[in-house]
Amino acid sequence: MAASIPGRNRAVFLLTYEQLLQRRLGRYEHVTSLRPLQLVSRLSLDVTIADHSPITDLQVLPLRSERSTNTATGPNAPKTPAKPEPPITTVIKNEKNVYKITFGPNIVQQAKITTNGILGDFVIRYDVQRDMGIGDIQVLNGHFVHYFAPKDLPVVPKNVVFVIDTSASMVGTKIRQTKDALFTILRDLRPGDRFNLVSFSNKIKVWQPNRLVPVTPLNVRDAKKFIYMLVPTGGTNIDDAIQTGSSLLRDYLSSPDTSPNSVSLIIFLTDGRPTVGVTQSISILGNTRSAVQEKFCIFTIGLGNDVDYRLLERMALENCGMMRRIHEEADASAMLKGFYDEIGTPLLSDIRINYTEDSVQYVTQHLFTNYFNGSEIVIAGKLTNNSAESLHVQVTASNSDRSIVLETDVPLRHRQLETEKHVKAATTAMAAGAKTPGSGVAQGLGDALGSIAGDFVERVWGFLSVKDRLRSRLRSQTSKEREDHIQQATNLSLTYHFLTPLTNLVVEKPEVLADGTMALAPTIPPSAGEAVSTANELPGDTEDGKPQKPNEKPAKKSITVSKTSADGDPHFVVEFPLSKLTVCFNINGEPGHILGLVSDHKYSGVTVNGKLIGAPAPPGSHKQQRTYFSTITIVVDQPRRAYIEVTPKKVILDGRDRMVLPCHSTVAVDSGALSVSIVGKSNVTVTVGGNIVFVILLHQYKNPAPYQRDHLGFYIADSKGLSHNCHGLLGQFLYEEVGLAELPAQADTKPSSILKVKDRSVPVVQKSRRIYSGTQSVDCWFARNNAAKLIDGQYEDYLMSHMFDTGDWPHGTNRV
């Protein structure tokens, strides 16, 4: 994005982003681009790295330009100086496992590096100390993340076929760099490996027909001769090349002298698109799947700008491999060698990671064909049973000569406390390391860091889940499969505000006024003496029905709110006007659970979900913990998709435009299908299409007790626009009638009451509930045991996978 700054003004841009660092060749790599395009009078970079495991082998590399991107640095990389010198003025400090790295060249020092202001990438590499065994597991807010990176295992032999493009477009630098990389790779093959070479253009050439050969000095020398004699000419027959390489591997794997636990792979390199033979991508992919038969993996490399990267990516994903791009201006030889180093040392194959079945759900990819030395497997999932004391983890895999089984029990509560402690320490270290001018900016950065760190495990789960869906989209065989994966990935991306190929990033630029100052954001705090409506008299539409603009104060028209609600711990109240009865029940959920409150996606297009947050129970309580609603989302799919996300601190409205409104201000906004009216620090009213109104109460504490949390209460004010097929914990009762029957006393029991719901009989007792922030008391008939028999199905049926899940009720409608 570009922004204009008025003269003699100072602007601070605060960019917060998250990145899951990938471990490659035994190191994590953090990269900061320094390309101001001019010499800068004051340039400083401060990087703080904190980890709960001891940080090892941290080094700052020389500034990296595009030409040197991804230079190989593995154990088999070409020899470079023992310790590369960091850029001038770089200072590295380590205090209690928190590294602070600073880089601040003055204008003369910048000019010595370059005068065009393109300094390059500032690269920090490091690793962390690892315990042998099952890996590192972190637990936070009902989610877990598992990092698995075993080491010191014997290397698994590999069977590899190199399939190399020698079409006319490879002439010159490309073929020379490819040959240089292959010469180095051949030198690094191990004695237990088997290999062969295939070159392709119009025609296919095989170095050793019908076999894979062992790694011997003589075979390596002959292979180098074959590579040296390759001459670029002709077109690009990708399909025949893959078929030939696959046939070589298949035949070898069916022979009796194959090593039983070896890893087999094709490394395929091309710089172009298919021009000879089969040229349709869908046909090439189908032929490839048939040829591979799930017996080996294909790793694809695209060289230059004229490559069908989508084809190469799908080919790799469908056949358990990876795809790597090498841009036209990059050092292809070094990047090829670097890519081979990543996959050249397999340590495990057929890895399966399992967790206690009834304790987890929505686990991300947990089956892996291979594990390569220096990489890392990362898995995340939701914990469904937070009262469980431990999580059983089992890893099974094959090594060069045996099967491996690793098992352990992870103590969940202890691990949660441990993770919380590490998150707090890391957040403090990061905030201390931020040298931002102006207290407001420093506070903004601190808030952003705290928010990200506090939910980082769940966000890692969301990120990996989106990646899984995007990979599944590429592997889809039908358009319905593809659309389902796209919808799931989109919903998750919106839930966690991830920028993906399916979502857009909208940056709202501040308006510059004529006098050079910045216009204020459109939020209006309550004026002095302005009345704030009470919790049970809530703001509705303007008197004349016209939509309000953000900078207009909402009119105070009160609306009557129904008792049908979910508030407090959470206590559910359902009003049955036709039956003149009120029924109540509790839901004892787990922190992190997302409950489907209203589900009418197929009909009115409305879905309401609420997320639970946990707190300790107050002293003397019979409960182990309390739960409250921390977030409520309202998703609307008609006439166009829009949503509102409400927390005690802010409201995000994404309709025609995306707006973030603070809950301490009084403001009203109409966004087409959705309108929202906030009474500062009191309540939020959401209106959908004029005939559906929800009211969300904001419960905030100035000095909360340990068992109190800022939370939300959800009330249905107007349900006329919801269909008779509406479902959800509250939605299923909107059009129901119920009856009350008295069971006479038996010899050993007192008289009891039974509620007749549909064809079910639900035992109930009389209770009194306080609603509307305690301002009103309501008598109700209470159903025990998580509303067993009162609600359709069981409580678990109402758990949603994420905040924007519009999944349908699995057992049809609530009509009988």
BATOR-468305 format. One record per residue (C-alpha): x, y, z; residue in one letter. Coordinates in pm, whole numbers, padded with zeros to 5 digits, always signed. Example, Ala and Ser with C-alpha at 12.3 -4.5 7.8 and 13.67 -1.06 7.14 Angstrom:
2
+01230-00450+00780A +01367-00106+00714S 
This chain:
816
+00000+00000+00000M +00105+00361-00042A +00026+00650+00192A +00081+01026+00163S +00221+01198+00471I +00169+01578+00499P +00487+01786+00511G +00661+01836+00848R +00447+01560+00997N +00550+01241+01166R +00373+00911+01100A +00406+00577+01273V +00301+00264+01084F +00232-00029+01315L +00219-00356+01121L +00141-00668+01325T +00168-01003+01154Y +00217-01368+01249E +00433-01630+01082Q +00483-01996+01163L +00857-02029+01107L +00947-02343+00912Q +01245-02543+01029R +01474-02624+00738R +01818-02781+00751L +01807-02773+01131G +01737-02399+01162R +01452-02151+01185Y +01500-01841+00972E +01358-01495+01046H +01383-01250+00756V +01326-00871+00757T +01329-00691+00422S +01531-00366+00432L +01457-00190+00104R +01368+00177+00171P +01478+00262-00188L +01684+00556-00060Q +01950+00634+00199L +01782+00694+00535V +01912+00936+00796S +01795+00722+01087R +01757+00352+01016L +01731+00103+01300S +01607-00254+01325L +01542-00421+01661D +01455-00792+01672V +01368-00974+01995T +01357-01355+01995I +01212-01540+02294A +01144-01913+02326D +01053-02140+02615H +01325-02386+02503S +01690-02278+02519P +01787-02100+02195I +02094-02250+02027T +02322-02167+01733D +02185-01817+01672L +02364-01634+01393Q +02302-01324+01183V +02394-01372+00816L +02536-01111+00579P +02264-00903+00411L +02104-01121+00145R +02004-01003-00201S +01765-01179-00441E +02058-01349-00615R +02166-01526-00299S +01817-01615-00170T +01794-01956-00002N +02162-02035-00034T +02223-02391+00078A +02357-02418+00431T +02302-02783+00519G +02566-03028+00630P +02642-03112+00268N +02640-02756+00135A +02938-02619-00051P +03208-02506+00188K +03176-02141+00297T +03365-01943+00562P +03320-02112+00902A +03123-01822+01048K +02978-01559+00813P +03016-01204+00940E +02692-01022+01035P +02622-00681+00876P +02817-00384+01012I +02681-00231+01341T +02492-00554+01428T +02481-00616+01805V +02360-00947+01957I +02271-00967+02328K +02141-01268+02520N +01978-01233+02859E +01796-01529+03017K +01727-01692+02679N +01588-01367+02528V +01800-01255+02233Y +01799-00890+02128K +01952-00815+01788I +01997-00454+01672T +02112-00315+01338F +02148+00061+01290G +02383+00177+01013P +02420+00552+00972N +02384+00710+00628I +02757+00669+00544V +02755+00303+00645Q +02443+00245+00433Q +02613+00407+00133A +02907+00168+00170K +02665-00126+00138I +02464+00029-00149T +02361+00376-00263T +02021+00275-00406N +01864+00200-00067G +01811-00170-00146I +02005-00317+00145L +01849-00665+00112G +01722-00914+00369D +01837-00910+00731F +01845-01282+00815V +01860-01442+01160I +01897-01818+01188R +01864-02021+01508Y +01743-02347+01655D +01616-02456+01997V +01734-02732+02227Q +01515-03039+02198R +01450-03330+02427D +01466-03674+02271M +01136-03855+02233G +00784-03747+02155I +00854-03376+02095G +00721-03054+02249D +00349-03008+02324I +00193-02675+02429Q -00162-02640+02567V -00364-02317+02581L -00736-02227+02591N -00873-02563+02482G -00621-02623+02201H -00285-02794+02169F +00012-02774+01931V +00269-03052+01894H +00619-02993+01749Y +00800-03314+01649F +01160-03301+01523A +01352-03619+01613P +01727-03636+01564K +02024-03873+01600D +01848-04149+01404L +02014-04366+01140P +01957-04240+00785V +01700-04430+00578V +01835-04537+00234P +01665-04364-00058K +01580-04461-00414N +01581-04146-00625V +01520-04070-00992V +01620-03723-01117F +01395-03613-01406V +01550-03306-01574I +01405-03076-01842D +01645-03032-02139T +01407-02849-02373S +01536-02555-02582A +01427-02295-02322S +01683-02438-02072M +01971-02314-02286V +02238-02094-02127G +02241-02009-01756T +01957-02246-01658K +02116-02566-01788I +02460-02463-01660R +02330-02400-01308Q +02123-02721-01313T +02431-02923-01412K +02642-02759-01139D +02379-02847-00878A +02348-03208-01002L +02727-03258-00990F +02725-03154-00623T +02415-03364-00543I +02568-03678-00698L +02874-03630-00480R +02649-03624-00170D +02458-03948-00244L +02517-04212+00026R +02651-04565-00032P +02315-04725+00059G +02119-04513-00195D +02003-04616-00545R +01960-04366-00828F +01900-04297-01198N +01874-03997-01432L +01610-03911-01694V +01631-03612-01929S +01335-03499-02137F +01245-03260-02417S +01059-03396-02726N +01227-03725-02651K +01304-03908-02327I +01658-04025-02248K +01732-04266-01962V +02088-04296-01832W +02053-04658-01709Q +01748-04819-01877P +01521-05047-01671N +01704-05021-01338R +01826-04815-01044L +02196-04844-00974V +02387-04838-00643P +02605-04542-00546V +02964-04636-00638T +03253-04411-00752P +03226-04561-01103L +02848-04507-01130N +02876-04150-01002V +03150-04075-01258R +02937-04218-01543D +02632-04022-01426A +02835-03700-01433K +02935-03776-01794K +02566-03821-01885F +02482-03485-01724I +02779-03310-01888Y +02661-03425-02235M +02303-03294-02196L +02217-03039-02471V +01896-02829-02457P +01675-02877-02764T +01310-02929-02862G +00981-02907-02669G +00858-03019-02324T +00700-03363-02283N +00618-03361-01910I +00376-03657-01915D +00616-03906-02078D +00898-03791-01849A +00693-03861-01534I +00572-04196-01674Q +00931-04302-01747T +01063-04201-01403G +00768-04370-01231S +00818-04691-01427S +01184-04707-01321L +01090-04672-00954L +00791-04910-00970R +00997-05184-01132D +01277-05146-00880Y +01036-05150-00583L +00881-05478-00705S +01222-05647-00733S +01346-05880-00452P +01662-05681-00368D +01470-05366-00262T +01549-05242+00089S +01219-05286+00281P +01226-04952+00466N +01384-04736+00198S +01230-04404+00088V +01154-04360-00284S +01118-04030-00464L +01129-03852-00799I +01292-03508-00816I +01137-03337-01120F +01270-03009-01263L +01124-02804-01548T +01132-02444-01669D +00823-02455-01890G +00475-02579-01964R +00382-02905-02141P +00407-02853-02519T +00454-03210-02652V +00244-03524-02598G -00026-03490-02331V -00062-03116-02259T -00384-03098-02053Q -00299-03054-01683S -00594-03265-01563I -00482-03557-01782S -00118-03529-01674I -00225-03533-01306L -00451-03834-01357G -00177-04024-01544N +00072-03934-01268T -00155-04068-00991R -00202-04392-01185S +00174-04427-01241A +00276-04350-00882V +00015-04579-00719Q +00096-04418-00378E +00430-04607-00376K +00665-04304-00380F +00667-03923-00367C +00726-03659-00635I +00913-03338-00549F +00876-03071-00818T +01093-02768-00895I +00982-02483-01121G +01262-02276-01271L +01189-01927-01404G +00874-01731-01489N +00716-01946-01762D +00621-02244-01547V +00275-02386-01477D +00325-02365-01099Y -00030-02482-01029R +00039-02806-01218L +00366-02863-01032L +00206-02784-00696E -00084-03024-00752R +00151-03294-00881M +00360-03268-00564A +00063-03244-00323L -00120-03538-00478E +00192-03751-00450N +00316-03669-00095C +00588-03428-00212G +00668-03056-00206M +00701-02792-00475M +00970-02524-00484R +00983-02212-00705R +01312-02073-00828I +01270-01723-00972H +01441-01614-01292E +01696-01387-01119E +01780-01629-00834A +02094-01839-00793D +01934-02160-00925A +02237-02380-00856S +02245-02291-00485A +01867-02318-00449M +01854-02659-00619L +02127-02781-00389K +01947-02631-00088G +01621-02804-00182F +01799-03137-00222Y +01966-03091+00117D +01619-03057+00274E +01495-03390+00136I +01823-03576+00092G +01841-03724+00443T +01522-03917+00529P +01514-04040+00890L +01160-04180+00918L +00885-04300+00686S +00510-04372+00732D +00474-04149+01039I +00138-04163+01220R +00071-03948+01527I -00235-04034+01737N -00393-03875+02044Y -00651-04000+02296T -00953-04046+02070E -01225-03903+02296D -01011-03607+02409S -00935-03434+02076V -01111-03331+01757Q -01038-03138+01436Y -00673-03250+01449V -00471-03114+01156T -00268-03343+00927Q -00121-03623+01143H -00013-03878+00880L +00318-03807+00706F +00491-04012+00438T +00845-03906+00532N +01038-03707+00790Y +01358-03546+00662F +01650-03452+00887N +01648-03086+00996G +01276-03031+00931S +00985-03032+01176E +00635-03178+01191I +00374-02945+01347V +00025-03070+01442I -00255-02887+01624A -00601-02978+01746G -00889-02896+01978K -00918-03052+02322L -01275-03173+02375T -01240-03292+02733N -01070-03024+02940N -01143-03214+03262S -00913-03496+03143A -00593-03504+03345E -00368-03618+03061S -00346-03662+02686L -00198-03986+02554H +00029-03932+02253V +00158-04213+02031Q +00399-04179+01738V +00455-04478+01509T +00703-04474+01219A +00953-04684+01024S +01328-04633+01037N +01596-04791+00816S +01585-05130+00988D +01293-05129+01233R +00956-04990+01334S +00952-04720+01602I +00677-04654+01857V +00701-04355+02094L +00436-04302+02364E +00382-04064+02652T +00107-03908+02867D +00103-03528+02867V -00032-03376+03195P -00277-03122+03053L -00334-02883+03345R +00038-02868+03425H +00120-02809+03057R -00147-02535+03031Q +00001-02350+03331L +00351-02394+03187E +00244-02257+02847T +00065-01959+03010E +00381-01877+03207K +00598-01892+02894H +00350-01678+02695V +00350-01413+02968K +00730-01409+02984A +00763-01388+02604A +00504-01107+02579T +00684-00908+02849T +01019-00957+02671A +00873-00852+02335M +00703-00541+02474A +01027-00441+02651A +01219-00485+02325G +00986-00259+02127A +01139+00089+02092K +00836+00265+01951T +00800+00642+01978P +00492+00763+02163G +00317+00592+02452S +00001+00533+02251G +00193+00336+01990V +00381+00141+02256A +00050+00054+02421Q -00101-00046+02085G +00192-00276+02020L +00166-00421+02370G -00208-00488+02326D -00147-00651+01986A +00131-00873+02123L -00079-00974+02425G -00381-01058+02210S -00177-01265+01963I +00028-01445+02228A -00277-01524+02442G -00444-01714+02156D -00136-01833+01967F -00206-02207+02004V -00560-02171+01870E -00433-01948+01589R -00167-02206+01495V -00453-02459+01477W -00655-02221+01258G -00356-02154+01032F -00272-02525+00985L -00642-02604+00929S -00661-02342+00651V -00344-02486+00493K -00498-02835+00508D -00816-02712+00334R -00618-02527+00066L -00414-02842-00004R -00735-03047-00014S -00881-02794-00259R -00591-02858-00497L -00636-03236-00460R -01014-03223-00515S -01147-03461-00777Q -01498-03305-00810T -01627-02948-00816S -01843-03014-00504K -01538-03134-00307E -01350-02827-00423R -01633-02588-00325E -01663-02751+00021D -01291-02708+00087H -01301-02348-00039I -01596-02268+00191Q -01427-02423+00495Q -01098-02245+00424A -01279-01913+00370T -01476-01943+00695N -01162-02024+00893L -00971-01739+00726S -01246-01495+00824L -01264-01634+01177T -00895-01574+01240Y -00852-01279+01000H -00592-01461+00789F -00493-01326+00450L -00514-01624+00212T -00571-01674-00163P -00944-01669-00075L -00955-01344+00127T -00861-00980+00077N -00674-00737+00303L -00844-00397+00322V -00634-00115+00466V -00836+00189+00567E -00624+00498+00506K -00672+00796+00736P -00809+01105+00563E -00572+01404+00538V -00756+01734+00598L -00683+02063+00420A -00473+02193+00710D -00245+01887+00689G -00386+01711+00996T -00536+01362+01001M -00913+01320+01033A -01025+01136+01344L -01166+00784+01320A -01548+00788+01298P -01638+00689+01656T -01841+00916+01884I -01795+00892+02261P -02108+00963+02471P -02141+01339+02534S -02153+01473+02888A -02487+01402+03051G -02600+01175+02767E -02825+00905+02905A -02728+00542+02851V -03028+00311+02828S -03066+00043+03093T -02996-00317+03009A -03361-00408+02949N -03445-00092+02753E -03214-00111+02458L -03147+00106+02152P -03319+00012+01830G -03358+00178+01489D -03386+00554+01442T -03735+00702+01474E -03781+00761+01103D -03634+00426+01001G -03349+00585+00804K -03005+00426+00830P -02762+00608+01057Q -02411+00705+00957K -02126+00624+01194P -02085+00986+01305N -02451+01033+01404E -02561+00966+01760K -02815+00682+01774P -03164+00782+01874A -03297+00634+02196K -03596+00429+02089K -03643+00149+02342S -03739-00199+02233I -03878-00485+02436T -03636-00771+02472V -03760-01128+02500S -03646-01340+02793K -03507-01601+02548T -03139-01568+02619S -02800-01716+02710A -02621-01511+02974D -02390-01554+03270G -02234-01893+03332D -02402-01956+03070P -02764-01977+03194H -03016-02035+02915F -03373-01903+02939V -03644-01989+02683V -03980-01813+02675E -04277-02002+02523F -04540-01726+02472P -04804-01961+02327L -04775-02195+02625S -04727-01907+02875K -04428-02092+03020L -04062-02008+03071T -03802-02286+03077V -03434-02259+03181C -03126-02480+03167F -02749-02463+03211N -02477-02570+02971I -02158-02688+03142N -01922-02657+02848G -01544-02642+02828E -01330-02334+02762P -01271-02304+02388G -01600-02476+02296H -01805-02292+02033I -02182-02337+02076L -02438-02308+01798G -02707-02077+01942L -02913-02005+01630V -02880-02206+01311S -03099-02096+01019D -02835-02086+00745H -03045-02266+00478K -03354-02048+00521Y -03308-01693+00652S -02929-01723+00608G -02861-01639+00975V -02622-01824+01209T -02523-01723+01564V -02231-01892+01745N -02084-01821+02089G -01737-01908+02218K -01678-02005+02582L -01397-01877+02802I -01308-02036+03138G -01263-01900+03491A -01208-02063+03832P -01524-02129+04035A -01589-01893+04330P -01503-02018+04679P -01755-02267+04814G -01901-02346+04469S -01983-02707+04378H -01844-02645+04027K -01478-02694+03927Q -01488-02402+03684Q -01719-02144+03531R -01761-02064+03164T -01886-01747+02993Y -01936-01626+02639F -01624-01430+02533S -01718-01386+02164T -02044-01400+01970I -02057-01400+01589T -02362-01339+01374I -02318-01455+01014V -02565-01352+00743V -02560-01512+00397D -02853-01331+00233Q -02865-01119+00020P -02483-01119+00046R -02240-01253+00300R -02171-01032+00601A -02089-01086+00965Y -02060-00920+01303I -01816-01037+01568E -01873-00905+01921V -01635-00919+02218T -01658-00717+02542P -01402-00472+02397K -01489-00433+02029K -01737-00505+01750V -01613-00605+01403I -01868-00537+01130L -01787-00681+00788D -02060-00594+00540G -02006-00356+00251R -01687-00243+00428D -01502-00375+00729R -01521-00161+01043M -01388-00208+01395V -01596-00027+01658L -01491+00007+02024P -01750-00102+02283C -01678+00198+02508H -01826+00439+02250S -02188+00497+02151T -02229+00460+01775V -02466+00318+01512A -02379+00183+01168V -02596+00044+00889D -02419-00195+00653S -02687-00319+00418G -02809-00657+00543A -02672-00585+00890L -02701-00284+01117S -02543-00242+01458V -02609+00003+01738S -02373+00025+02036I -02453+00190+02368V -02108+00239+02517G -02017-00009+02792K -02376-00137+02799S -02506-00332+02499N -02494-00400+02127V -02811-00435+01916T -02781-00618+01585V -03064-00596+01331T -03085-00829+01030V -03320-00736+00746G -03553-00538+00974G -03730-00841+01127N -03453-01020+01320I -03304-00840+01622V -03043-00971+01865F -02921-00783+02172V -02582-00857+02327I -02513-00730+02679L -02158-00622+02765L -02052-00740+03111H -01728-00565+03208Q -01552-00551+03545Y -01328-00265+03661K -01159-00479+03929N -01254-00840+03852P -01229-01112+04117A -01027-01422+04013P -01350-01602+03915Y -01486-01311+03707Q -01424-01252+03336R -01549-00982+03100D -01820-01161+02905H -02134-01129+02693L -02504-01208+02728G -02711-01298+02419F -03084-01211+02390Y -03327-01267+02103I -03536-00950+02077A -03722-01021+01751D -03728-01361+01577S -04002-01299+01317K -03755-01326+01028G -03619-01665+01141L -03777-01969+00976S -03980-02248+01140H -03685-02478+01058N -03450-02273+01274C -03231-02477+01508H -02950-02431+01760G -02955-02436+02141L -03200-02142+02143L -03329-02139+01786G -03501-02479+01808Q -03758-02347+02062F -03872-02030+01881L -04188-02186+01731Y -04250-02470+01978E -04535-02523+02219E -04481-02713+02544V -04704-02851+02815G -04663-02907+03188L -04788-03215+03370A -04786-03303+03740E -04692-03656+03844L -04878-03752+04161P -04682-03854+04472A -04594-04221+04504Q -04535-04409+04828A -04170-04309+04844D -04160-03992+04629T -04304-03643+04637K -04517-03499+04354P -04298-03397+04055S -04337-03190+03739S -04285-03309+03381I -04243-03082+03079L -04384-03222+02754K -04162-03119+02462V -04256-03280+02128K -04284-03648+02220D -04040-03626+02512R -04100-03599+02886S -03847-03383+03070V -03831-03377+03453P -03823-03011+03572V -03817-02814+03898V -03912-02454+03967Q -03635-02195+03988K -03586-01822+03975S -03334-01663+03737R -03199-01309+03717R -03162-01168+03366I -03079-00830+03205Y -02765-00783+03421S -02959-00875+03734G -03225-00604+03689T -03513-00851+03643Q -03607-01181+03801S -03790-01453+03608V -03956-01772+03736D -03881-02070+03518C -03895-02451+03497W -03539-02584+03518F -03418-02888+03316A -03108-03058+03459R -02810-03245+03307N -02711-03008+03025N -03077-02991+02912A -03092-03366+02845A -03421-03460+02666K -03517-03091+02645L -03290-03018+02350I -03279-03227+02034D -02988-03470+02045G -02706-03409+02293Q -02499-03110+02397Y -02204-03231+02180E -02422-03199+01869D -02417-02820+01913Y -02037-02784+01915L -01917-02591+01610M -01570-02629+01455S -01505-02252+01441H -01680-01919+01494M -01805-01889+01133F -01922-02250+01105D -02269-02246+00944T -02300-02626+00954G -02654-02761+00943D -02817-02951+01230W -02713-03313+01156P -03051-03469+01239H -03286-03272+01021G -03523-03004+01153T -03680-02985+01496N -04029-03050+01359R -04191-03388+01421V 
